[in-house]
Every structure is written in C-alpha cells, then in structure tokens.
Amino acid sequence: MADFDLAIIGGGINGAGIARDAAGRGLRVLLVEQNDLAAGTSSASTKLVHGGLRYLEHGAFGLVRKALAEREVLLQVAPHIIRPMRFVLPINPGLRGERLLRLGLFIYDHLGGRQTLPLSRRLDLAQDAAGQPLRPDFRSAFEYSDCWVDDARLVVLNVLDAAERGATIRTRMHITNIRRHDIWQFTLEAAGRRAAMSARILVNAAGPWVGQVAEHLLHLPGRPPVRLVKGSHIVVRKLFAHDRGYIFQNADRRITFALPFEHDFTLIGTTDMEFSGEPSAVAPSAEEISYLCRAANDYFREQIGPKQVVWAFSGVRSLYDDGSGKPEDVTRDYHLALDAHAHAAPLLTVYGGKITTYRRLAEAALEKLGHFLRDTPPWTAHAPLPGGDFARNGVEAMVAGARAAWPFLSEATVRRLVRAYGTRINRILGSAKSLADLGPLFGADLTAAEVRYLMQQEWARSADDVLWRRTKLGLRLSKAERDALGAFMAGESSKAGS
C-alpha cells in the first residue's frame, strides 16, 4: 500500500489549492516544495482577483466568465485577504475608443453572475478625485469593479487548511529518485536527511519548473508544452491618496495597472516577456523598469524614473503553449494533462492557470483523477479559508472588536493583523495586556509573537519568508532590523530543534 493517495510537487497556488481540496475529501496528501511556500510566481503577481478585462479582446469569454464567477466565491471564503477594489480606466482617444470600452465593460459587468460588486460607470475626471493625480489632458474615464488579494497569503492559507485537514506538508525539500511502477516511489531530501516514500498518484504542479520536473525528474519523452513568460512589477512611493486602482492603456496595446500598495506605496505592473533560464534567478531588467516608468508617466502628473523605485520583483508564468505569437496573447487558462495507462501509476501535469481560478483548477484536477479515487463531492466553494470565517463586509467590525480587546495597539497595526489573519488574530495576540507582552519589536509593528506564530503555524523559516511573503514589511524595515529578525529566527529554530 502506498504511503499517500496523492503526492504534489509544488507549493505555489495550484499545488496548494489541489492539496487543500484533496485533503478535505479525506485523501492522504503529501505536498512537497523545494523552497518556501509561494516563493516563486505565486508571490510575484499583480495581486488581483479579477476576470481579466483585456482577455475579452482575445475572445476568451469562457475564461473571463469562469474567473468572474470565482471572484464572487473567493470574496466570500477569504474576506480578510481579498477585498473589493474599484478601477479607473482613463479614456485615451488615441487608443481603444470610448464605445469599445463601454461595450467591453458592459459585457464584464454581466458575464460572470455578478452578485455583490457595483456596476461600471463613467467618470468626469475634472470633478472626481481620481482625476487629480492624472495629467490634465485626461478628461473622462470609466470605473469598474474587481478585487485585490494578498497572493502569498492566499497560498499559505490554502496549505494551512490542507494541513489541518490531514495533509503532510514538506517545505525546503527536494524530491529525487522518482520511480514509476503501479505506484510512485521517491526519496525526499533535505539538509542531508533522506526519507523513502510512495504515492498512488503524482501531481506535477511545479509552475515554472513544470518542464524541468517532466524532463529531468520524470524523464518523460518529448518537449513539455510549456511557455515561460516573465512579468515584472515596480513599487514607488504613492502617487495618489485614494484607495482605487488604475488600469492604463499603452501605445503597444498592452495594459498597465497602478495600484495602492501597503498604504504608502504604488504598485505598477506588469510586463510580458519570453523567458528562458532558471526561474529562481528571475529579476526585473533595466528595460522593464524603464517601460513601467514610462507607462505610468504617460498618465500621472508626477513623473517617476528608476531612481524612484523602492522595490522591483519578477515572476515567471508557466503557460500552456497554445502556439500564440506574442507572450501577452498566450492563454492564461489552465490545462490539465493526465498520463494514465495500464500497470503505471497516474501522473497529472498542471499547465498555466491564474490565481483567480486556482480553486476551480483544483476541483477540475480532482475530477480528472476521479477514476482512481473514491467518489467525493466538491466542497471548497463554501468553506472559508483559515481566519476567513466572518461576513464578507465584516472587516470593520473585526477591527473594532480587536481594538477593544487589545487597546494598546494602534488602529493601523490592528487593521494589518485583521487583514492578514482574520479571526485567528487571537492566536498571535492571546492574553497580551501590553506591547511588551508580545516580545521584541523588530521594526514597523512586527513583534516576536507574530514571528513565532508564522514559524510555528505557517512554515516561515527565514526573514524573507516573513518580510516579503507572510507580510510585506520588508518595505519598512532597515537592513539592521532585517538582520536582527534573521538572528532571532535562527535562534528560535535552534531551540525548536534541540
């Protein structure tokens, strides 16, 4: 008998979603990640749960419909890390015309069974606050709804739920010596330690590494149908004071988002460039940074350049190669390839996908494997993620309750913690009566109590895990503060291992 029903390679959003869904169906699940959870593409997105307005232009109505429907589902199950956002689309007469934009937004409003988000509308930028940061030659705009998401926390919370439902999670481990018989046999390696394991089914959800796994670990014949596309983002000091985002049309017919980010910053992205090489070494090029600055400068009064960039990051999208010419034209929909034949354990390979549709992808994966597993119904559409067991519009009530329970914390700190942990904020703050009860303060509002929680419950092992994935406090801590955090975490790990 195999040790597991399902072994999943990859701790990004697709692997996390499949692990959660499978564990909730009573299956024995192993998730293996070579680095930290969401260390790759899944923490390098534009941070949106959206239908993909621009995909309508490519005729991808099915993908947009599916994504818009999922937008409603995810708002309900993760109200702490996902929130509605209005987007301002300035009308640029030299590019797509007003009638075309109006038609596209009408379709977008009605295609996906919208239930809670408001309809699109036209704005007079001379009268609306959204016009103040823009150049004066932009007089009109449309405004529509989508959602913002903390992408890395979405991954972590799916894995946390999977673990609480019985899944085995192994981060910073490599899977080697894979052998395929009537079951999969393999070795897990980490820090010189090895363990032999087996599974009935193997899922390759390695994202940008999906081709490497297929070729070098599984030794499958032929070239995997994967196309790697690099997307980069920049972060600058905030260019506008309101809480809406912007979507800008570029002269090359691509679009760029400019979003409020971590209160004091603006996130701008993304690019689409062919990528080859090792995904872990991906970084924004000078050309991409300049491109994003120019895209912003075409619309904002305040001009920016590379010197104003306080953080830049890149991710590599692993897309299903549909033969499209330009990178931006390649489908963002997922493709599930099942390799199953007599006397050989099944293999499922995951190509493509979007953060917005990860839950549907997981359901489709389990359905595709249904012949080999016991028949169990889907369940994730109505089950909140950890900390999300409160009303969709209940954040303000949560903040008020937390401020009453821990009055020594500022409203900004409480709001950040509620947005990150939801109802599980009490697992961090507990019975604390003062800030001193939460242990050392590392900078910003990051305390030892929160760091210990992240290490003990959310697989954080390094300062980067905490500062750039579990939180974005890396934008606020100095090098000395980051070093102190790293030293503290190393000490905590040593104590745990002794």
C-alpha positions as CSV (number, residue, x, y, z in Angstrom):
1,M,0.0,0.0,0.0
2,A,1.3,3.5,-0.9
3,D,2.0,6.0,1.9
4,F,-0.1,8.6,0.2
5,D,-3.0,8.8,-2.3
6,L,-1.6,12.0,-3.8
7,A,1.9,13.4,-3.9
8,I,2.0,17.0,-5.2
9,I,5.2,18.7,-6.4
10,G,5.0,22.5,-6.0
11,G,3.9,24.8,-3.2
12,G,2.5,27.6,-5.3
13,I,-1.2,28.4,-5.7
14,N,-2.1,25.5,-7.9
15,G,-0.4,22.9,-5.7
16,A,-1.8,24.5,-2.6
17,G,-5.3,24.5,-3.9
18,I,-5.1,20.9,-5.0
19,A,-3.7,19.8,-1.6
20,R,-6.5,21.6,0.3
21,D,-9.3,20.2,-1.9
22,A,-7.9,16.6,-1.8
23,A,-7.3,16.7,2.0
24,G,-10.8,17.9,2.6
25,R,-12.1,14.9,0.6
26,G,-10.3,12.6,3.1
27,L,-7.4,11.7,0.8
28,R,-3.9,11.1,2.1
29,V,-2.0,14.1,0.7
30,L,1.7,15.0,0.6
31,L,2.8,18.4,-0.7
32,V,6.5,18.9,-1.4
33,E,8.0,22.4,-2.1
34,Q,11.7,22.9,-2.8
35,N,11.7,26.4,-1.3
36,D,9.2,28.4,0.8
37,L,5.5,28.4,0.0
38,A,4.7,30.9,-2.7
39,A,8.4,31.6,-3.2
40,G,8.0,31.8,-7.0
41,T,5.3,33.2,-9.3
42,S,2.5,33.0,-6.7
43,S,4.0,35.8,-4.7
44,A,5.0,37.9,-7.7
45,S,1.6,38.6,-9.2
46,T,-0.3,41.9,-9.6
47,K,-2.2,40.9,-6.5
48,L,-5.6,40.8,-8.3
49,V,-8.6,38.5,-8.2
50,H,-10.2,39.6,-11.4
51,G,-11.9,38.4,-14.6
52,G,-9.3,39.8,-16.9
53,L,-10.9,42.6,-18.8
54,R,-8.3,42.6,-21.5
55,Y,-8.9,38.9,-22.2
56,L,-12.3,39.8,-23.8
57,E,-10.3,41.4,-26.6
58,H,-8.8,38.0,-27.3
59,G,-12.2,36.3,-27.4
60,A,-11.5,34.4,-24.1
61,F,-15.1,34.7,-22.9
62,G,-15.1,31.3,-21.2
63,L,-12.0,32.2,-19.1
64,V,-13.4,35.6,-18.2
65,R,-16.8,34.1,-17.2
66,K,-15.1,31.4,-15.1
67,A,-12.8,34.0,-13.4
68,L,-15.6,36.5,-12.7
69,A,-17.7,33.7,-11.1
70,E,-14.7,32.7,-8.9
71,R,-14.2,36.3,-7.9
72,E,-17.6,36.1,-6.1
73,V,-16.7,32.8,-4.5
74,L,-13.3,33.9,-3.2
75,L,-14.7,37.1,-1.8
76,Q,-16.9,35.0,0.5
77,V,-14.3,32.5,1.6
78,A,-11.4,34.8,2.2
79,P,-12.8,38.3,3.2
80,H,-9.7,39.1,5.2
81,I,-7.1,38.8,2.4
82,I,-9.4,39.6,-0.5
83,R,-11.2,42.9,-0.8
84,P,-13.2,44.7,-3.5
85,M,-11.4,47.5,-5.4
86,R,-12.7,50.0,-8.0
87,F,-10.5,50.5,-11.1
88,V,-10.3,53.7,-13.1
89,L,-9.7,53.3,-16.8
90,P,-8.9,56.8,-18.4
91,I,-10.3,57.2,-21.9
92,N,-7.3,57.7,-24.3
93,P,-8.7,58.8,-27.6
94,G,-5.6,57.7,-29.5
95,L,-6.1,54.0,-28.4
96,R,-9.2,52.0,-27.8
97,G,-12.3,54.2,-28.3
98,E,-14.9,55.0,-25.8
99,R,-17.6,52.9,-27.5
100,L,-15.4,49.8,-27.5
101,L,-14.5,50.3,-23.8
102,R,-18.2,50.8,-22.9
103,L,-19.1,47.6,-24.7
104,G,-16.3,45.7,-23.0
105,L,-17.3,46.9,-19.6
106,F,-21.0,46.1,-20.2
107,I,-20.0,42.5,-21.0
108,Y,-17.7,42.4,-18.0
109,D,-20.5,43.6,-15.7
110,H,-22.9,40.9,-16.8
111,L,-20.9,37.9,-18.0
112,G,-20.0,36.2,-14.7
113,G,-23.0,36.3,-12.5
114,R,-22.0,39.4,-10.6
115,Q,-23.8,39.5,-7.2
116,T,-22.1,41.9,-4.8
117,L,-19.8,44.3,-6.7
118,P,-21.2,47.5,-8.1
119,L,-21.6,48.1,-11.9
120,S,-19.2,50.1,-14.0
121,R,-19.8,53.8,-14.5
122,R,-18.4,56.8,-16.4
123,L,-16.4,59.4,-14.5
124,D,-15.8,63.1,-15.2
125,L,-12.1,63.4,-14.1
126,A,-12.4,67.1,-13.6
127,Q,-14.9,66.5,-10.9
128,D,-13.7,63.2,-9.4
129,A,-10.8,62.7,-7.0
130,A,-9.5,60.0,-9.4
131,G,-8.6,62.7,-11.9
132,Q,-6.4,64.7,-9.5
133,P,-3.2,62.6,-9.9
134,L,-3.7,62.3,-13.7
135,R,-2.4,64.6,-16.4
136,P,-5.0,67.3,-17.3
137,D,-5.5,66.1,-20.9
138,F,-7.4,63.0,-19.5
139,R,-10.9,64.3,-19.0
140,S,-13.1,61.2,-18.8
141,A,-12.7,57.6,-17.5
142,F,-14.7,54.5,-16.8
143,E,-14.7,52.9,-13.4
144,Y,-15.4,49.2,-12.7
145,S,-15.0,46.6,-10.0
146,D,-12.6,43.8,-9.4
147,C,-10.7,42.6,-6.3
148,W,-7.3,42.9,-4.6
149,V,-5.7,39.8,-3.0
150,D,-2.7,39.2,-0.8
151,D,-1.4,36.5,-3.2
152,A,1.3,34.8,-1.0
153,R,-1.1,34.6,2.0
154,L,-3.7,33.0,-0.2
155,V,-1.2,30.2,-0.9
156,V,-0.2,29.9,2.7
157,L,-3.8,29.7,4.0
158,N,-4.7,27.0,1.5
159,V,-1.7,25.0,2.7
160,L,-2.6,25.6,6.3
161,D,-6.1,24.4,5.7
162,A,-4.8,21.3,3.9
163,A,-2.5,20.6,6.9
164,E,-5.3,21.0,9.4
165,R,-7.3,18.5,7.3
166,G,-4.6,15.9,7.5
167,A,-2.2,16.7,4.6
168,T,1.6,16.3,5.2
169,I,3.5,19.4,4.2
170,R,7.2,19.4,3.4
171,T,8.9,22.7,2.5
172,R,12.6,23.2,1.6
173,M,12.8,19.6,0.5
174,H,13.8,18.1,-2.9
175,I,12.1,15.0,-4.4
176,T,14.5,12.7,-6.1
177,N,14.9,9.1,-7.4
178,I,11.4,9.0,-8.7
179,R,10.4,5.6,-9.9
180,R,7.1,4.7,-11.6
181,H,5.5,1.3,-11.2
182,D,2.0,0.6,-10.1
183,I,2.7,3.2,-7.5
184,W,5.1,6.1,-7.4
185,Q,8.2,5.6,-5.3
186,F,10.6,8.5,-4.5
187,T,13.0,10.0,-2.0
188,L,12.7,13.2,-0.1
189,E,15.9,15.0,0.7
190,A,16.7,18.0,3.0
191,A,19.8,19.0,4.8
192,G,21.5,15.7,4.3
193,R,18.5,13.7,5.5
194,R,16.6,11.3,3.3
195,A,13.2,9.5,3.5
196,A,11.7,7.0,1.1
197,M,8.0,7.5,0.3
198,S,5.4,6.4,-2.1
199,A,2.1,7.6,-3.6
200,R,-0.7,6.2,-5.8
201,I,-0.8,9.4,-7.9
202,L,1.7,12.1,-8.7
203,V,0.8,15.7,-9.5
204,N,3.3,18.0,-11.2
205,A,2.2,21.5,-10.1
206,A,5.7,22.9,-10.2
207,G,4.8,26.1,-12.0
208,P,7.8,27.5,-13.9
209,W,9.7,24.3,-13.0
210,V,7.0,22.0,-14.5
211,G,9.1,21.4,-17.6
212,Q,12.2,20.6,-15.6
213,V,10.3,18.2,-13.4
214,A,8.9,16.4,-16.5
215,E,12.2,16.2,-18.3
216,H,14.8,15.7,-15.6
217,L,13.0,14.1,-12.7
218,L,10.3,12.1,-14.5
219,H,12.3,11.6,-17.7
220,L,9.2,11.9,-19.9
221,P,9.7,11.8,-23.7
222,G,9.1,14.9,-25.8
223,R,9.2,18.6,-25.1
224,P,6.6,19.7,-22.5
225,P,4.0,22.1,-24.0
226,V,5.0,24.9,-21.6
227,R,5.8,28.5,-22.4
228,L,7.6,30.6,-19.8
229,V,6.6,34.3,-19.7
230,K,8.2,36.8,-17.4
231,G,6.2,39.5,-15.7
232,S,7.8,42.3,-13.7
233,H,6.5,44.9,-11.3
234,I,7.9,48.0,-9.6
235,V,6.9,49.8,-6.3
236,V,7.3,53.5,-5.8
237,R,6.2,56.0,-3.1
238,K,2.5,56.5,-3.5
239,L,1.4,58.6,-6.5
240,F,-2.2,59.1,-5.3
241,A,-4.1,59.2,-2.0
242,H,-7.3,57.4,-2.7
243,D,-8.0,53.6,-2.5
244,R,-8.9,52.9,-6.1
245,G,-6.6,51.4,-8.7
246,Y,-5.8,52.5,-12.3
247,I,-5.7,50.5,-15.5
248,F,-3.8,52.3,-18.3
249,Q,-3.8,51.6,-22.0
250,N,-0.3,51.6,-23.5
251,A,0.7,52.6,-27.0
252,D,1.7,48.9,-27.7
253,R,-1.9,48.0,-26.8
254,R,-0.9,46.3,-23.6
255,I,-2.3,47.5,-20.3
256,T,-0.6,48.5,-17.1
257,F,-2.0,48.6,-13.5
258,A,-1.2,51.2,-10.9
259,L,-2.5,50.1,-7.5
260,P,-2.5,51.4,-4.0
261,F,0.0,49.2,-2.1
262,E,0.8,48.9,1.6
263,H,-0.7,52.3,2.4
264,D,2.4,54.4,1.4
265,F,3.3,52.9,-2.0
266,T,2.0,52.4,-5.5
267,L,2.5,49.0,-7.3
268,I,2.9,49.3,-11.1
269,G,2.9,46.3,-13.5
270,T,3.2,44.1,-15.4
271,T,5.4,43.2,-18.3
272,D,5.1,40.2,-20.7
273,M,8.4,38.9,-21.9
274,E,9.6,35.5,-23.1
275,F,11.8,33.8,-20.5
276,S,14.4,31.1,-20.6
277,G,16.8,30.0,-17.9
278,E,16.5,29.2,-14.2
279,P,13.2,30.6,-12.8
280,S,14.7,31.1,-9.4
281,A,17.2,33.7,-10.9
282,V,14.5,35.9,-12.5
283,A,14.8,39.6,-11.8
284,P,13.4,42.8,-13.5
285,S,15.6,44.1,-16.2
286,A,16.5,47.8,-16.6
287,E,14.4,47.8,-19.8
288,E,11.3,46.5,-18.0
289,I,11.7,49.1,-15.2
290,S,12.0,51.9,-17.7
291,Y,9.0,50.5,-19.6
292,L,6.8,50.6,-16.5
293,C,8.0,54.1,-15.5
294,R,7.1,55.3,-19.0
295,A,3.7,53.7,-18.8
296,A,3.0,55.5,-15.6
297,N,4.4,58.8,-16.8
298,D,2.0,58.7,-19.8
299,Y,-0.8,59.2,-17.3
300,F,0.3,60.6,-14.0
301,R,1.3,64.2,-13.3
302,E,4.1,63.2,-11.0
303,Q,6.8,61.7,-13.2
304,I,8.9,58.7,-12.0
305,G,12.1,57.1,-13.1
306,P,14.3,54.1,-11.9
307,K,15.6,56.2,-9.0
308,Q,12.1,56.4,-7.5
309,V,11.7,52.6,-7.5
310,V,11.9,51.3,-3.9
311,W,11.3,47.6,-4.8
312,A,11.0,45.6,-8.0
313,F,10.2,42.0,-8.5
314,S,9.5,39.4,-11.2
315,G,7.7,36.2,-11.6
316,V,7.7,33.6,-14.3
317,R,4.3,32.4,-15.6
318,S,4.2,28.8,-16.7
319,L,1.6,28.9,-19.5
320,Y,0.2,26.2,-21.7
321,D,1.8,26.7,-25.1
322,D,-1.1,27.3,-27.5
323,G,1.1,28.5,-30.3
324,S,0.3,32.2,-29.9
325,G,2.9,34.6,-31.3
326,K,3.2,37.3,-28.7
327,P,3.6,36.4,-25.0
328,E,0.6,38.6,-24.0
329,D,-1.6,36.6,-26.4
330,V,-0.8,33.1,-24.8
331,T,-3.9,31.7,-23.0
332,R,-4.0,32.3,-19.2
333,D,-6.4,29.4,-18.8
334,Y,-5.2,26.2,-17.2
335,H,-4.6,22.8,-18.9
336,L,-4.5,19.5,-17.1
337,A,-2.7,16.7,-18.8
338,L,-3.4,13.2,-17.4
339,D,-0.9,10.4,-18.2
340,A,-2.5,7.1,-17.2
341,H,-2.2,3.7,-18.6
342,A,-2.2,0.0,-17.6
343,H,0.3,-1.0,-14.9
344,A,1.7,2.5,-14.4
345,A,0.7,5.0,-11.7
346,P,-1.2,8.0,-12.9
347,L,0.5,11.4,-13.5
348,L,-1.3,14.7,-13.6
349,T,0.6,17.7,-15.0
350,V,-0.7,21.2,-14.4
351,Y,0.0,23.9,-17.0
352,G,-1.0,27.6,-16.8
353,G,-3.8,28.9,-14.6
354,K,-4.5,32.2,-12.8
355,I,-4.6,33.0,-9.1
356,T,-8.3,33.8,-9.6
357,T,-9.2,30.4,-10.9
358,Y,-7.0,28.2,-8.7
359,R,-9.9,26.8,-6.8
360,R,-11.7,25.7,-9.9
361,L,-8.4,24.3,-11.2
362,A,-8.2,22.1,-8.1
363,E,-11.8,20.9,-8.5
364,A,-11.1,20.0,-12.1
365,A,-7.9,18.2,-11.1
366,L,-9.7,16.0,-8.6
367,E,-12.5,15.4,-11.1
368,K,-9.9,14.3,-13.7
369,L,-8.4,11.9,-11.2
370,G,-11.9,10.7,-10.0
371,H,-11.5,7.4,-11.8
372,F,-8.6,6.5,-9.5
373,L,-10.0,7.9,-6.2
374,R,-13.2,7.4,-4.2
375,D,-16.1,9.5,-5.4
376,T,-16.4,12.6,-3.2
377,P,-18.2,15.8,-3.9
378,P,-16.6,19.3,-4.3
379,W,-16.6,21.3,-1.1
380,T,-14.4,24.3,-1.2
381,A,-16.8,26.8,-2.7
382,H,-18.5,27.4,0.7
383,A,-15.7,26.7,3.1
384,P,-13.8,29.7,4.5
385,L,-10.1,29.7,4.5
386,P,-8.4,29.9,7.9
387,G,-9.3,33.2,9.6
388,G,-12.0,34.0,7.0
389,D,-15.0,32.7,9.0
390,F,-16.7,36.1,9.2
391,A,-19.0,38.1,7.0
392,R,-17.7,39.5,3.7
393,N,-18.3,43.0,4.9
394,G,-17.3,42.4,8.5
395,V,-13.7,43.7,8.5
396,E,-14.6,47.0,10.2
397,A,-16.4,45.1,13.0
398,M,-13.4,42.8,13.3
399,V,-11.1,45.8,13.6
400,A,-13.3,47.4,16.2
401,G,-13.5,44.2,18.3
402,A,-9.8,43.7,18.2
403,R,-9.1,47.3,19.2
404,A,-11.3,46.8,22.2
405,A,-9.6,43.6,23.1
406,W,-6.0,44.9,22.7
407,P,-6.3,48.7,23.2
408,F,-2.5,49.1,23.4
409,L,-2.2,48.5,19.6
410,S,-2.7,51.3,17.1
411,E,-5.6,51.1,14.6
412,A,-3.1,50.6,11.7
413,T,-1.5,47.6,13.4
414,V,-4.8,46.0,14.3
415,R,-6.1,46.6,10.7
416,R,-2.9,45.0,9.3
417,L,-3.3,41.9,11.5
418,V,-7.0,41.5,10.8
419,R,-6.3,41.8,7.1
420,A,-3.6,39.1,7.3
421,Y,-5.0,36.7,9.9
422,G,-8.8,37.4,10.3
423,T,-10.3,35.6,13.2
424,R,-7.0,34.0,14.0
425,I,-5.6,37.3,15.3
426,N,-6.2,36.0,18.8
427,R,-3.7,33.2,18.2
428,I,-1.0,35.8,17.9
429,L,-2.1,38.3,20.5
430,G,-3.6,35.9,23.0
431,S,-3.9,37.4,26.5
432,A,-1.4,40.2,25.9
433,K,-2.1,43.3,28.0
434,S,0.7,45.5,26.7
435,L,3.0,45.7,23.7
436,A,5.8,44.3,25.9
437,D,3.9,41.1,26.3
438,L,4.3,40.5,22.5
439,G,8.1,40.3,22.9
440,P,10.8,42.2,21.0
441,L,9.8,44.7,18.3
442,F,11.8,44.2,15.1
443,G,10.7,47.4,13.3
444,A,7.4,48.7,11.9
445,D,4.9,46.8,14.0
446,L,6.4,43.3,13.7
447,T,6.6,41.6,17.1
448,A,8.2,38.3,18.3
449,A,4.7,37.0,18.9
450,E,3.7,37.3,15.3
451,V,7.1,35.9,14.1
452,R,6.7,32.9,16.4
453,Y,3.2,32.2,15.1
454,L,4.5,32.4,11.5
455,M,7.3,30.0,12.3
456,Q,5.2,27.5,14.2
457,Q,2.0,27.6,12.1
458,E,2.9,28.9,8.7
459,W,6.3,27.3,7.8
460,A,8.3,30.6,7.9
461,R,12.0,29.8,8.2
462,S,13.8,33.0,7.1
463,A,13.5,36.7,7.4
464,D,12.5,36.9,3.7
465,D,9.6,34.4,4.4
466,V,8.2,36.8,7.0
467,L,9.0,40.2,5.4
468,W,8.1,39.5,1.7
469,R,5.6,36.7,1.7
470,R,3.7,36.4,5.0
471,T,3.8,40.2,5.2
472,K,5.2,43.0,3.1
473,L,7.0,44.6,6.0
474,G,10.3,44.3,4.1
475,L,9.4,47.7,2.6
476,R,9.6,49.3,6.1
477,L,12.5,47.6,7.9
478,S,16.1,48.7,7.7
479,K,18.9,46.2,7.0
480,A,19.9,46.2,10.7
481,E,16.3,45.4,11.6
482,R,16.1,42.6,9.0
483,D,19.4,41.2,10.3
484,A,18.1,41.2,13.8
485,L,14.9,39.4,12.7
486,G,17.0,36.8,10.9
487,A,19.2,36.2,14.0
488,F,16.0,35.9,16.2
489,M,14.5,33.3,13.8
490,A,17.8,31.3,13.7
491,G,17.7,31.2,17.5
492,E,14.1,30.1,17.6
493,S,14.8,27.3,15.1
494,S,17.8,26.1,17.2
495,K,15.7,26.0,20.3
496,A,12.9,24.1,18.4
497,G,15.5,21.6,17.1
498,S,17.2,21.0,20.4
